Amino acid sequence: METSGKPSTAQIVLLATSSALTAVLYTIYRKKSSHVARLREAKKMPLNPDLKTILDEAPGKCVPYAVIEGVVRSVKETLNSQFVGNCKGVIERLTLKEKKMVWNRTTHIWNDCEKVIHQRTNTVPFDLAPHDDTVPTTVRVVRSLDAAELDLETTYENFHPSQQSLTNVISHFISGERPQGIQETEEMLRLGSSMTGVGELVLDNNLVRLQPPKQGLRYFLSRLDYDTLLSKQEGHLRIWRVLTVLFGLTACATLFYLLWRQYVLRKERRKERSLLDEYRKWQSKRLQELHLAEEDLSPTSCTVCLNRERSCVFLECGHVCSCEECYRALPEPKKCPICRATIDRIVPLYNS
């Protein structure tokens, strides 16, 4: 904080930034808290012959937010892995990532950087079926790629390093980018995988469908079971809560410090005004003792004893207001009688 009492630029920036981040983080936390609460309240539906009966009796033949657990089965076609033999699934995602190191001109460090240069996702219709193959009930999964967390299994991963040569090395240092290679990844949702779906469950023409829910709720397709999925989301929520509390405490601490400094400065100013009033009363009393009028005083008279010449320059404030004898009589720590600033040292003043 500046000596005038105004907050410094750094303090204002810190307060504004921490307050803004707290507001943003709290908004995200509230949104995610609502999602976790709705996930916790989602109705767990049995994947058995009674499912159609339950939906048929439900309002609108749907459950707005339901949990269904089963294994993945294809409706007709299946997708074959392009790299792994005898690996079949219903969703296949191929990703090519360019990996390189980029020179940071600020920190002077090479930083790792990844960039997706190509991604293709193939999908075929699939159902969630009971673990018991004798139960005929299935749930058709609709718009699976719209899921907030589509949990796929990595079936293939390979890194193709870049060819290095002296010319390439020199050009990389000049450009500030050092390519490392291409990362090739295949992810699949394999047949027979256990899956938990959370979304809107609808009975339409004797077909049970799981589709993205309305009202801003999140659509989940995860290989985790329901309890583990809920615990994972609650863990993410705790992280946002901790970040919100940390930045909130930073904003509160900064604001408290600024208010405390303002209080201290106001208290010091009141004390200085009180001392100045006392000094003026004492000076008036001293003039009466010396039988002098204020206009009879020399402009160079000591402001303490009023009968000797000023002979000291107080540093760092720079005031010239006292003789050497009165300076020595000042109590420790010595302070300027005019501004109450601490006297670090004095410079003798010689009157001509």
C-alpha positions in Angstrom: 0.0 0.0 0.0 1.2 3.5 -0.8 2.1 6.0 1.9 -1.0 8.1 0.9 -3.1 5.2 2.0 -4.3 4.3 -1.5 -4.0 0.5 -2.4 -1.2 -0.2 -4.8 -1.9 -1.4 -8.4 -0.7 -4.9 -7.5 -3.2 -5.1 -4.6 -6.1 -3.9 -6.7 -5.2 -6.4 -9.5 -4.9 -9.2 -6.9 -8.3 -8.3 -5.3 -10.1 -8.0 -8.7 -8.6 -11.1 -10.1 -9.2 -13.3 -7.1 -12.8 -11.9 -6.8 -13.5 -12.6 -10.5 -12.0 -16.1 -10.3 -14.0 -16.8 -7.2 -17.2 -15.8 -8.9 -16.4 -17.9 -12.0 -15.4 -20.9 -9.9 -18.4 -20.7 -7.7 -20.7 -20.6 -10.8 -19.0 -23.7 -12.1 -19.1 -25.4 -8.7 -22.9 -24.7 -8.3 -23.5 -26.1 -11.8 -21.5 -29.2 -11.2 -23.1 -29.6 -7.7 -26.5 -29.5 -9.3 -25.4 -32.2 -11.8 -24.0 -34.4 -9.0 -27.2 -34.0 -6.9 -29.3 -35.0 -9.9 -27.0 -37.9 -10.6 -27.4 -39.0 -7.0 -31.2 -38.7 -7.3 -31.3 -40.6 -10.6 -33.7 -43.5 -10.5 -32.0 -46.9 -10.9 -34.0 -49.1 -13.3 -33.9 -52.9 -13.4 -32.9 -54.4 -16.8 -35.4 -57.2 -16.7 -38.9 -58.0 -18.3 -40.6 -55.6 -15.8 -38.8 -52.6 -17.3 -41.4 -52.1 -20.1 -44.2 -52.4 -17.6 -42.7 -49.8 -15.4 -42.2 -47.4 -18.3 -45.7 -48.0 -19.7 -47.1 -46.9 -16.3 -44.8 -43.9 -16.0 -46.1 -40.4 -17.0 -45.4 -40.0 -20.7 -43.9 -43.5 -20.8 -40.5 -42.1 -19.7 -38.3 -41.6 -16.8 -36.6 -38.2 -17.1 -33.3 -39.3 -15.5 -32.6 -42.9 -15.0 -29.7 -45.3 -14.4 -29.4 -48.5 -16.4 -26.6 -51.0 -16.2 -25.9 -53.8 -18.7 -23.5 -55.2 -21.3 -22.9 -53.9 -24.8 -24.5 -55.8 -27.6 -24.7 -54.9 -31.3 -28.0 -54.6 -33.1 -26.8 -55.8 -36.5 -23.4 -54.8 -37.6 -20.2 -54.6 -35.6 -16.9 -52.7 -36.1 -13.6 -54.5 -36.3 -10.4 -53.1 -34.9 -8.0 -52.0 -37.6 -5.0 -53.1 -35.5 -6.0 -55.9 -33.1 -7.3 -59.2 -34.4 -10.7 -60.6 -33.3 -11.5 -57.3 -31.5 -15.1 -56.2 -32.2 -17.0 -53.2 -31.0 -19.8 -50.7 -31.6 -17.8 -47.5 -31.4 -14.3 -46.9 -32.8 -12.3 -43.7 -32.5 -9.1 -43.2 -34.4 -6.9 -40.2 -33.3 -3.7 -38.8 -34.7 -1.8 -36.4 -32.4 1.2 -34.4 -33.3 3.7 -34.2 -30.4 6.3 -31.4 -30.4 8.3 -29.2 -28.1 7.8 -25.5 -28.3 10.4 -22.9 -27.0 8.9 -20.5 -24.4 10.5 -17.1 -24.9 9.4 -16.0 -21.4 10.7 -19.0 -19.3 13.4 -20.1 -21.8 12.2 -23.7 -21.5 11.1 -26.3 -24.1 7.5 -27.2 -23.3 5.7 -30.3 -24.5 2.8 -29.6 -26.7 0.1 -31.9 -28.3 -2.2 -31.1 -31.2 -5.0 -33.3 -32.6 -4.4 -33.4 -36.4 -7.0 -36.0 -37.3 -9.9 -37.7 -35.5 -12.5 -40.0 -36.9 -15.3 -41.8 -34.9 -17.3 -44.7 -36.3 -20.4 -46.0 -34.6 -23.1 -48.6 -35.2 -26.4 -49.0 -33.3 -26.1 -51.0 -30.1 -28.1 -52.1 -27.0 -27.5 -52.6 -23.3 -28.5 -56.1 -22.4 -28.7 -58.0 -19.1 -25.7 -60.0 -18.0 -28.0 -63.0 -18.2 -28.3 -64.0 -21.9 -31.6 -65.7 -21.2 -33.3 -62.4 -20.4 -34.6 -60.9 -23.7 -35.0 -57.3 -22.5 -32.7 -54.7 -24.1 -32.3 -50.9 -24.1 -31.3 -49.2 -27.3 -28.7 -46.5 -26.8 -29.4 -43.4 -28.8 -26.9 -40.6 -29.8 -24.0 -42.2 -27.9 -21.5 -39.6 -29.1 -23.5 -36.8 -27.3 -22.5 -38.4 -23.9 -20.6 -36.0 -21.6 -18.2 -38.7 -20.7 -18.0 -41.4 -23.3 -15.7 -44.0 -21.7 -13.8 -45.9 -24.4 -11.1 -48.6 -24.1 -7.7 -48.0 -25.7 -7.1 -51.0 -28.0 -4.0 -49.7 -29.9 -1.4 -47.1 -29.4 1.8 -46.4 -31.4 4.2 -43.6 -31.6 5.9 -42.7 -34.9 9.0 -40.6 -34.2 10.1 -37.8 -36.5 13.2 -38.3 -38.6 16.0 -36.1 -37.3 18.8 -34.6 -39.3 21.3 -31.8 -38.8 19.4 -29.5 -41.1 16.1 -30.2 -39.3 17.7 -29.7 -35.9 19.0 -26.2 -37.0 15.7 -25.2 -38.5 13.8 -26.4 -35.3 16.0 -24.2 -33.1 15.4 -21.2 -35.4 11.7 -21.7 -35.6 11.3 -22.5 -31.9 9.4 -25.8 -32.6 10.9 -29.3 -32.3 8.6 -32.0 -33.7 8.8 -35.3 -31.9 6.5 -37.5 -33.8 2.9 -38.7 -34.4 0.9 -40.6 -31.7 -1.6 -43.0 -33.3 -4.4 -44.2 -31.0 -7.4 -46.5 -31.4 -10.2 -46.5 -28.8 -13.2 -48.8 -28.9 -16.4 -49.7 -27.0 -16.1 -53.5 -27.3 -18.8 -56.0 -27.4 -19.6 -57.5 -24.0 -18.2 -54.5 -22.1 -20.1 -53.6 -18.9 -21.6 -50.2 -19.2 -23.6 -47.8 -17.1 -25.9 -45.4 -18.9 -27.5 -42.3 -17.3 -30.1 -40.4 -19.3 -33.7 -40.3 -20.3 -35.4 -43.7 -20.5 -38.3 -43.8 -23.0 -40.7 -46.5 -24.2 -41.4 -45.9 -27.9 -43.3 -48.4 -30.0 -42.4 -51.3 -27.6 -38.7 -50.2 -27.9 -36.9 -49.0 -24.8 -34.5 -46.2 -25.6 -31.8 -44.4 -23.6 -31.2 -40.9 -24.9 -29.8 -37.6 -23.8 -31.9 -36.1 -21.0 -33.6 -32.7 -21.1 -33.4 -29.8 -18.7 -29.6 -29.5 -19.0 -28.9 -32.8 -17.3 -25.7 -34.7 -18.3 -25.7 -37.8 -20.4 -23.3 -40.5 -19.2 -22.1 -43.7 -20.9 -19.4 -45.1 -18.7 -17.6 -48.5 -18.2 -17.7 -47.8 -14.5 -20.5 -49.0 -12.3 -23.0 -46.5 -10.9 -21.4 -46.1 -7.4 -17.9 -45.6 -8.9 -19.2 -43.1 -11.4 -21.0 -41.1 -8.7 -17.8 -41.2 -6.5 -15.8 -40.0 -9.5 -18.1 -37.0 -10.1 -18.1 -36.2 -6.4 -14.3 -36.2 -6.5 -14.3 -33.7 -9.3 -16.9 -31.6 -7.4 -14.6 -31.5 -4.3 -11.7 -30.1 -6.5 -13.9 -27.3 -7.7 -15.0 -26.6 -4.1 -11.4 -26.4 -2.9 -10.5 -24.1 -5.7 -13.5 -21.9 -5.0 -12.6 -21.7 -1.3 -8.9 -21.0 -1.9 -9.6 -18.1 -4.3 -12.4 -16.9 -2.0 -10.1 -16.8 1.0 -7.5 -15.0 -1.1 -10.0 -12.3 -2.0 -11.2 -12.0 1.6 -7.7 -11.8 2.9 -6.7 -9.1 0.4 -9.9 -7.1 1.2 -9.3 -7.5 5.0 -5.7 -6.4 4.6 -6.7 -3.3 2.7 -9.4 -2.4 5.2 -7.0 -3.0 8.1 -4.4 -0.8 6.5 -7.0 1.9 6.0 -8.0 1.6 9.7 -4.3 1.8 10.8 -3.7 4.9 8.7 -6.8 6.6 9.9 -5.8 5.8 13.5 -2.3 7.2 12.9 -3.7 10.4 11.3 -6.1 10.9 14.3 -3.1 10.5 16.6 -1.0 12.9 14.6 -3.8 15.5 14.7 -4.2 15.0 18.4 -0.4 15.5 18.9 -0.4 18.5 16.6 -3.2 20.1 18.7 -1.3 19.3 21.9 1.8 20.8 20.4 0.0 24.0 19.5 -1.4 24.3 23.0 2.1 23.8 24.4 3.6 26.3 22.0 0.9 28.9 23.0 1.7 28.2 26.7 5.4 28.5 26.0 4.9 31.9 24.2 3.0 33.1 27.3 5.9 32.0 29.6 8.4 33.9 27.4 6.0 37.0 27.2 6.2 36.8 23.4 3.7 37.2 20.6 3.7 34.7 17.8 4.6 37.4 15.3 7.6 38.3 17.4 9.2 34.8 16.8 12.0 34.5 14.4 11.2 32.3 11.3 14.3 30.2 12.2 13.4 29.7 15.9 13.3 26.1 17.2 9.7 24.9 17.2 10.2 23.1 20.5 12.0 25.6 22.9 11.2 28.7 20.8 14.4 30.5 22.0 17.2 28.8 20.0 17.9 28.7 16.3 17.1 25.6 14.3 20.2 23.6 13.6 19.1 20.1 12.5 17.7 18.7 9.2 15.7 15.5 10.0 16.0 12.7 7.4 14.2 11.2 5.7 11.3 13.6 6.1 13.6 16.7 5.4 12.0 19.0 8.1 14.1 21.7 9.7 12.3 22.5 13.0 14.6 21.8 16.0 17.8 22.8 17.6 20.3 20.2 18.5 19.5 20.3 22.3 15.8 19.7 21.7 16.6 16.9 19.2 18.7 15.2 21.9 15.8 15.6 24.4 13.3 13.8 22.1 12.2 10.4 23.5 13.1 7.2 21.7 12.3 6.3 19.0 12.9 9.9 17.9 10.2 11.3 15.6 9.8 14.5 13.8 7.7 17.0 15.8 6.0 18.2 12.6 5.1 15.0 10.7 5.8 12.3 13.3 8.0 10.4 10.8 10.8 8.4 12.3 14.1 10.2 12.3 16.8 8.0 10.7 19.6 10.5 10.9 20.2 14.3 11.1 22.3 16.7 9.1 23.7 19.7 11.0 22.5 23.1 9.7 24.8 26.1 10.0 23.1 29.5 10.0 25.1 32.3 8.5 
